[in-house]
Amino acid sequence: MDFLMFQLEKNSLVPIYEQLYSEIKDAIINGAIKEGEKLPSKRNLAEYLAVSQTTIEFAYSQLVAEGFISSEARKGYYVQSLEELALIEQEAPIFTQEEKITDVISIDFSPGKIDTESFPFAIWRKYAKEIVSEVNKDFLQLGHPQGDYILRQQISAYLYQSRGVKCTAEQIILGSGTEQLMPLIIRLLGQEAIYGIENPGYPLTHHLFLDDSQKSVPIPVDAEGILVSQLEETNATVMYVTPSHQFPTGAVLSATRRSQLLSWAYQQDNRYIIEDDYDSEFRYTGRPIPSLQGIDQNQRVIYLSTFSKSLMPSLRIAYAVLPKSLITLYKQKYSYYAATVPRMDQHLLAKFMEDGYFAKHLNKMRKIYKRKLEIVTKTIAKFNPIVTISGEQAGMHLLLTIQTSKSEEELVLLAKQAGIRVYGLREYVTGGLDSLTEPKIVLGFGGLEANDIQTSITTLIKAWGIAKTP
Ligand SMILES: Cc1ncc(COP(=O)(O)O)c(C=O)c1O
């Protein structure tokens, strides 16, 4: 069985039988096994390779089906003549590193995860059934380029009531995610715009400008949000901010800084603020903070939000509210772009909102996330002062500050080795930050089940080896 001196990779994504099939096929094609040669019996080969006979059976059957070998009753498997085979030159599939599952993650503290236990599947299904119907055959055609009016109208009513955003449906543009709307806004604002971006901040904003450092200026963030005084020292013309719950530190932009930021925008005609209000639906302490858009007197705020947190990230529906001057420009320049959100999804969501289910869902989820947050804070409190929390007023993630001699990277790695995914704050930093000293970890709790939170956090602390765990 010399020709079978190959390695089968048991951890590969390619099933063993497929690896075996490919190896034997290659050996036949390159002549290592000659026409007429007998292959080992299934039992012998299974023993030799320490795999099951069924695996060998699968591989041999595939080779028989493709005519590389023949099966002769009670005799065995024989290599066929290659000339009779029409060999199709095929590129072998290449499994890139990304496609291989290299790490087994059993606890995921990713800030992008939501609760999946409480989604109103029955209602959603009911609307889906109603929408996908011959009655709505018009939905097979393209709709309004900004998104259909019915959903934009629902969004504008919702925004006014819940966030104090003042806009008409005409000012709203739907898009398949903040990720898709940001580049559109950047194109709209033109070549001359220079962007202030939060540091640390939403990686998307860092990536958008990675190739073009001329166009972005990182603005540091402290416990009150971005340092507007530092923004004032730069040549930035557009500031991207997450004022309700800074991503990823969780800081809430203070009232003083809000008015300072608006004043900055009013100083020159070409200045704008991009307000990303991505998880503002979930605020747990104090009164809801109105949006910057709602208090802006001069049409300088571009408001962005998403259904990724309030409903599900996979829905891919976000929206931008443009100031009136920019919506006119948008219509002139870009109204030939078709809406990027499937029309049936738009109508489903519009009905869901119109009938009050969205508001109900938000109320329910606010309680669920609040409860999860309470468990997180209670559990972490046991490890105070080694581990402390900040940024917990809103949203589905908070920040841990850890007193340890270990580095942030070490903590992330130790967690990973224990099957736990966490993110170091430095992963969200661009170009360095003077003020970062002790390790800080971004901890998302939305996707964890309430019953698992305590154990998950204790497991994490144990993996870090920084405090005594119960
Ligand atoms: C700051 C920020 N904005 C927006 C989003 C949502 O992006 P999208 O609408 O593309 O899902 C996220 C998701 O985590 C976020 O962290």
The ligand as an SDF file (V2000), in Angstrom:
LIG
                    3D

 16 16  0  0  0  0  0  0  0  0999 V2000
  -21.2710   52.0200   16.1040 C   0  0  0  0  0  0  0  0  0  0  0  0
  -22.1270   51.0970   15.3000 C   0  0  0  0  0  0  0  0  0  0  0  0
  -22.9070   51.5950   14.3390 N   0  0  0  0  0  0  0  0  0  0  0  0
  -23.7100   50.7950   13.6120 C   0  0  0  0  0  0  0  0  0  0  0  0
  -23.7590   49.4450   13.8170 C   0  0  0  0  0  0  0  0  0  0  0  0
  -24.6810   48.6070   12.9840 C   0  0  0  0  0  0  0  0  0  0  0  0
  -24.2140   48.4610   11.7110 O   0  0  0  0  0  0  0  0  0  0  0  0
  -25.1710   47.8030   10.5990 P   0  0  0  0  0  0  0  0  0  0  0  0
  -26.3630   48.6950   10.4670 O   0  0  0  0  0  0  0  0  0  0  0  0
  -24.3140   47.8150    9.3650 O   0  0  0  0  0  0  0  0  0  0  0  0
  -25.5190   46.4380   11.0650 O   0  0  0  0  0  0  0  0  0  0  0  0
  -22.9440   48.8730   14.7900 C   0  0  0  0  0  0  0  0  0  0  0  0
  -22.9600   47.4110   15.0140 C   0  0  0  0  0  0  0  0  0  0  0  0
  -22.3500   46.8520   15.8670 O   0  0  0  0  0  0  0  0  0  0  0  0
  -22.1150   49.7160   15.5540 C   0  0  0  0  0  0  0  0  0  0  0  0
  -21.3240   49.2220   16.5050 O   0  0  0  0  0  0  0  0  0  0  0  0
  1  2  1  0
  2  3  1  0
  2 15  2  0
  3  4  2  0
  4  5  1  0
  5  6  1  0
  5 12  2  0
  6  7  1  0
  7  8  1  0
  8  9  2  0
  8 10  1  0
  8 11  1  0
 12 13  1  0
 12 15  1  0
 13 14  2  0
 15 16  1  0
M  END
$$$$
